[in-house]
Amino acid sequence: MKVRPAEPADYAMLGALTVAAYRAVPGYIGEPAYEDELRDVGTRAVAVDTEVFVAVADDGGVLGGVTYAASPASPQAEFDDPEAAGFRMLAVDPAGQGGGAGAALVTAVVERARADGRRRIIIHSTPWMTTAHGVYTRRGFTRRPDLDWTPVPGIDLWGFVLEL
């Protein structure tokens, strides 16, 4: 497996995979508008201060992806700290979860944030994404309730931070 920047040929597959991964999470609350955003990899991939990465198998198949927000200028940023980076929409094909793709994607964005000179990474996750929370804490992220927020009624996001 390797992690690389997403290419246009990856966008539709990654969008569908991301929606499938989110729908597979126990407790997931579906929102059609958000699922449209999850599918729209192409818009994210060309946005300012934003990059989409994919984990690909040795045969070239897309295993998962993540959207990296290099600064608060990124339309994908859920933070306003000028020294931070972040990531969103981490997703691994439900059929391949547990194989290390999620961890590899997180490692890639942490390395990218370090290379970009960021001092920390700020991310948000729903309370029901417990598998992702394990990936984050094993990589040194700490829970930060002071960064929690509710983007829409009924959807709470928990804050996590990794100091670099």
Secondary structure, DSSP 4 states (H G I P E B T S, - for coil): -EEEE--GGGHHHHHHHHHHHHHTSTT----HHHHHHHH-HHHHHTSTTEEEEEEE-TTS-EEEEEEEE-STTSTT-----TTEEEEEEEEE-GGGTTSSHHHHHHHHHHHHHHHTT-SEEEEEE-TT-HHHHHHHHHTT-EE-GGG-EEEETTEEEEEEEEE-
